[in-house]
Amino acid sequence: MPEFLKNFFEKKGKKGVQTLVIMLVCGVLLLIASAYFANDGGGVNILPLAFESPPEQTFAHAEETSLSASTTLSSYLTQQLEEILSFVAGAGNVRVMLTMGDGANIFAQNSQENVAATTEDDGEGGVRNIHSINSSITYVMVRRSDGSEAPLVLQEISPTIEGIVIVAQGGGDIAVVDALTRATQAVLGVAPHRIQVLEMR
């Protein structure tokens, strides 16, 4: 027994044992309570429900969400970029247009392949071997707290920025063009050949 426990029991006697037992019981109750409340949240419960072909409405909804997220991201980046680039010396009024590529979702799925081989003898002494392969893909579904189901998303691939057009009042000055290009490249991590700076009329 560790030295500090010996000292504790010698000083406290029976009360020390009772205190230790009460502390242990409280600790166990806290563990049980935390496990109960952790599972009681309104989060997502994952149930592995498989289906042979994905329901079109579910995936249409997922694509709609991805499209609206892409539009929202594009609008946000455009607004932020216009605001910051307008502070560049000599840039003046700035307008920005972003072209976004498609985002994508990678869904969890199970694939199964059945291989069957049979041998047939024809009446003339010949042998024929028949091989058949049947494969199927099932998607893992998630049941949300509201009762709806959706495919389990393993990875969300954010939309990429395909190109940027910046129209600025100071776009005729080569130093301003360089500054705007470098600032945009630094903020968005886009290659310079995807950034076009033009002079505003």
Phi, psi and omega in degrees: 000136181299153185298320184291329176290322177300313180299320181298314182290325179294321181284319189264334180067226182295324179298326179296318178295317180297316179300316180296318179296317179297318179297319179296317180297316178299319179298316179296318179297320177297319178297316180295316181296318181294322177294322180295311183288333177294324180274351185269359184292167182269031183283204183262127174261125183265120176239124182285086177259121183260146173219150187289311179235133186296136178296135186295323182298319182299312182288328176297319179296318180296320179292321177300315180298317179297319181294316180293325177295321178296317179296316179297316179297316179299314179298317181296312181296320179300313182297314182295320182292317178301318182295313184288322182289335180292344178274351179293135182301126177087353184287322183069215179289136185230136172236141184232141172231128178250139171251120183255140172281178182278140168274174180207156174243137174255121186262149176287134180212154176247133177246144181225138181228125177249126180246129178234138178231130178230152179237129180239139175259128174274171185291346185256017176090003178272158180238135179239126178260131180241123177246131175230140179235123175244124179235148178216150178240130176241140180264142178276127183257152177245131175262117181281171183294337179273003176095348180283159181240147179210155177294144180286119181272120177277322183210136173254122178262116183293150176298142179265156177269116182275323182194157181225131173245126179243122176249117184230151178298326180267019183292352177275347180269125185296327179292321178292318178302316180296316181296317180295319180296313182294321179296316180295319179297320180292320183287315188255350181066034182260143179296145183302328182290350176266001181247125178239123179251127182236158179274136179283138181281000000 
